[in-house]
Amino acid sequence: MYDYLVVGAGAVGMATAYHIKRLSPSSRVLVVDQHPGVGMGDTAKSAAAFRTIFTSWINRTLAKTSVGFYREVQNSGYDLGMRHVGYLFLVPRENEATMRAVAHELIKAGTPVELYDKMDIPIRTRVSEDEEAREMGLPDVSVALLVKEAGIIDPERLVRYYYEKYVEAGGEVMFGVKVESVKFSPKRPIGIPGEPFPWQDARVAGVETSAGPLEAKNVIFATGAWTEMLMDAAGFGLPIKPRKRQVFVVKASGELGDLLRAGLADREYAPMIILPRGIYVRPEPVEESFWIGVSDRRRYGFEENPEPEEELWRFGIYPVLTKYVPLFEGKTPHNAWAGHYDENVVDYQPIVDRLAEGLYVAAGTSGSGIMKADAVGRIAASLALGLEKAELHGGMVVDSAVLKKTRCFEEERLVI
Ligand SMILES: Cc1cc2nc3c(=O)[nH]c(=O)nc-3n(C[C@H](O)[C@H](O)[C@H](O)COP(=O)(O)OP(=O)(O)OC[C@H]3O[C@@H](n4cnc5c(N)ncnc54)[C@H](O)[C@@H]3O)c2cc1C
């Protein structure tokens, strides 16, 4: 019988398991994943950029404390592939006043940012000079905001860090095992087959899996985009829906290589660039390439084996990308992949909640789960351990129920 069973060995599940073991070393903890190894779900599909600016305070808190923890790990000598290249938001005139106000607030709050009216990197700001861009209704960029406390990280190293520390602390894992359902048992068994009946008080007893039953006092579903399906099947509705997301990789050869090395504010590499219309261009220095994606408003839905769509590159990304960064003209991706965001469709912030006695969920990271995994893991661990408060990295304390599904937060508006 396990004390805690975490379903899902992604960034959130491994951070949760690690923090349970850290806070309660004598607990018997098991992590189960259907994949043959750690971090092979959407954690491996991530563009893995991080930032600490969000419009909602809770997202800012989750990201700021998590990124602080990752920085400390990296500085201690465990290379997480973190590079503070920054995020560069290209801001159209219609949003300039808002962005200047945001920048002012950020500076006041001690977040290092810079505003550029002109930049030393080959980005076309006056796209309206181009007839096609005018036809497409693309806006000119009037100012660019560089957020310095932001950058890129290697998600596989991050999840491996948690995995190694967790296993060192005596945590157990089972890979290649699919959880099929949640098992409940009556609190007061009467010994009749078919228990628990609807009128009996019940609590979690474990899970049924492809490898047989596993008994556990507490089960935490950190199952990302799979969460909706699993919880629906168990009779618990959550406002978390999967949405397909894709990354296209373009080699940074020739002049694109110069762009890759065009760091701003003394950075070694180009920032993560956010173009108008939700397109991002993420530098990948190790592979000498750019990872490009878009947050398109496509239908929700889960695909078993999501494939990248050539048409999205051709019609959804390329025409806009090449207007703002003409160096991409004639380039085609040499690699691409697709995964899912697990979006909390109410406010785009994670849900960490207790759904029944012994049953917990930690999901809904809404496309920014890598940069928030540590804080989400700490909150999930504290909640499952029955602690009223969760201590985030750096000493900040929040209520363990702060991310329960019935909370009321302002909607996050900076979902990329
Ligand atoms: C294209 C793309 C770009 C992204 N870019 C960024 C970014 O720049 N920055 C950022 O912070 N985030 C980004 N994200 C989001 C980020 O990847 C996720 O928020 C994060 O990986 C969520 O981690 P997780 O542990 O919750 O989910 P996952 O890593 O998906 O882990 C869930 C695990 O649960 C397992 N599982 C599910 N069902 C079962 C079952 N029945 N039995 C056993 N195991 C099961 C799965 O196998 C999986 O390993 C991006 C995502 C995508 C798809």
PDBQT file of the ligand as one rigid body, heavy atoms in Angstrom, charges set to zero:
ROOT
HETATM    1  C1  LIG A 501       3.848  22.956 -28.358  1.00  0.00    +0.000 C 
HETATM    2  C2  LIG A 501       3.909  23.295 -26.892  1.00  0.00    +0.000 A 
HETATM    3  C3  LIG A 501       4.657  24.393 -26.481  1.00  0.00    +0.000 A 
HETATM    4  C4  LIG A 501       4.734  24.710 -25.117  1.00  0.00    +0.000 A 
HETATM    5  N1  LIG A 501       5.527  25.745 -24.723  1.00  0.00    +0.000 NA
HETATM    6  C5  LIG A 501       5.693  26.011 -23.400  1.00  0.00    +0.000 A 
HETATM    7  C6  LIG A 501       6.599  27.010 -22.968  1.00  0.00    +0.000 A 
HETATM    8  O1  LIG A 501       7.235  27.682 -23.772  1.00  0.00    +0.000 OA
HETATM    9  N2  LIG A 501       6.753  27.186 -21.630  1.00  0.00    +0.000 N 
HETATM   10  C7  LIG A 501       6.062  26.461 -20.699  1.00  0.00    +0.000 A 
HETATM   11  O2  LIG A 501       6.237  26.679 -19.498  1.00  0.00    +0.000 OA
HETATM   12  N3  LIG A 501       5.182  25.510 -21.094  1.00  0.00    +0.000 NA
HETATM   13  C8  LIG A 501       4.986  25.268 -22.410  1.00  0.00    +0.000 A 
HETATM   14  N4  LIG A 501       4.120  24.293 -22.821  1.00  0.00    +0.000 N 
HETATM   15  C9  LIG A 501       3.276  23.643 -21.818  1.00  0.00    +0.000 C 
HETATM   16  C10 LIG A 501       4.022  22.594 -21.047  1.00  0.00    +0.000 C 
HETATM   17  O3  LIG A 501       4.623  21.684 -21.925  1.00  0.00    +0.000 OA
HETATM   18  C11 LIG A 501       3.021  21.889 -20.149  1.00  0.00    +0.000 C 
HETATM   19  O4  LIG A 501       2.303  22.866 -19.408  1.00  0.00    +0.000 OA
HETATM   20  C12 LIG A 501       3.724  20.952 -19.181  1.00  0.00    +0.000 C 
HETATM   21  O5  LIG A 501       4.546  20.053 -19.870  1.00  0.00    +0.000 OA
HETATM   22  C13 LIG A 501       2.689  20.213 -18.378  1.00  0.00    +0.000 C 
HETATM   23  O6  LIG A 501       3.347  19.242 -17.604  1.00  0.00    +0.000 OA
HETATM   24  P1  LIG A 501       2.517  18.065 -16.996  1.00  0.00    +0.000 P 
HETATM   25  O7  LIG A 501       3.444  17.294 -16.151  1.00  0.00    +0.000 OA
HETATM   26  O8  LIG A 501       1.274  18.608 -16.395  1.00  0.00    +0.000 OA
HETATM   27  O9  LIG A 501       2.021  17.244 -18.278  1.00  0.00    +0.000 OA
HETATM   28  P2  LIG A 501       2.776  16.107 -19.120  1.00  0.00    +0.000 P 
HETATM   29  O10 LIG A 501       4.206  16.392 -19.296  1.00  0.00    +0.000 OA
HETATM   30  O11 LIG A 501       1.966  15.870 -20.334  1.00  0.00    +0.000 OA
HETATM   31  O12 LIG A 501       2.684  14.860 -18.150  1.00  0.00    +0.000 OA
HETATM   32  C14 LIG A 501       1.495  14.137 -17.965  1.00  0.00    +0.000 C 
HETATM   33  C15 LIG A 501       1.888  12.683 -17.921  1.00  0.00    +0.000 C 
HETATM   34  O13 LIG A 501       0.751  11.921 -17.556  1.00  0.00    +0.000 OA
HETATM   35  C16 LIG A 501       0.886  10.674 -18.188  1.00  0.00    +0.000 C 
HETATM   36  N5  LIG A 501      -0.424  10.029 -18.240  1.00  0.00    +0.000 N 
HETATM   37  C17 LIG A 501      -1.559  10.535 -18.762  1.00  0.00    +0.000 A 
HETATM   38  N6  LIG A 501      -2.560   9.654 -18.646  1.00  0.00    +0.000 NA
HETATM   39  C18 LIG A 501      -2.044   8.564 -18.033  1.00  0.00    +0.000 A 
HETATM   40  C19 LIG A 501      -2.586   7.318 -17.641  1.00  0.00    +0.000 A 
HETATM   41  N7  LIG A 501      -3.869   7.009 -17.850  1.00  0.00    +0.000 N 
HETATM   42  N8  LIG A 501      -1.768   6.422 -17.051  1.00  0.00    +0.000 NA
HETATM   43  C20 LIG A 501      -0.453   6.713 -16.830  1.00  0.00    +0.000 A 
HETATM   44  N9  LIG A 501       0.101   7.873 -17.187  1.00  0.00    +0.000 NA
HETATM   45  C21 LIG A 501      -0.681   8.796 -17.774  1.00  0.00    +0.000 A 
HETATM   46  C22 LIG A 501       1.401  11.029 -19.569  1.00  0.00    +0.000 C 
HETATM   47  O14 LIG A 501       2.020   9.914 -20.180  1.00  0.00    +0.000 OA
HETATM   48  C23 LIG A 501       2.358  12.163 -19.271  1.00  0.00    +0.000 C 
HETATM   49  O15 LIG A 501       3.699  11.730 -19.169  1.00  0.00    +0.000 OA
HETATM   50  C24 LIG A 501       4.025  23.938 -24.161  1.00  0.00    +0.000 A 
HETATM   51  C25 LIG A 501       3.276  22.833 -24.580  1.00  0.00    +0.000 A 
HETATM   52  C26 LIG A 501       3.217  22.506 -25.930  1.00  0.00    +0.000 A 
HETATM   53  C27 LIG A 501       2.414  21.317 -26.354  1.00  0.00    +0.000 C 
ENDROOT
TORSDOF 0
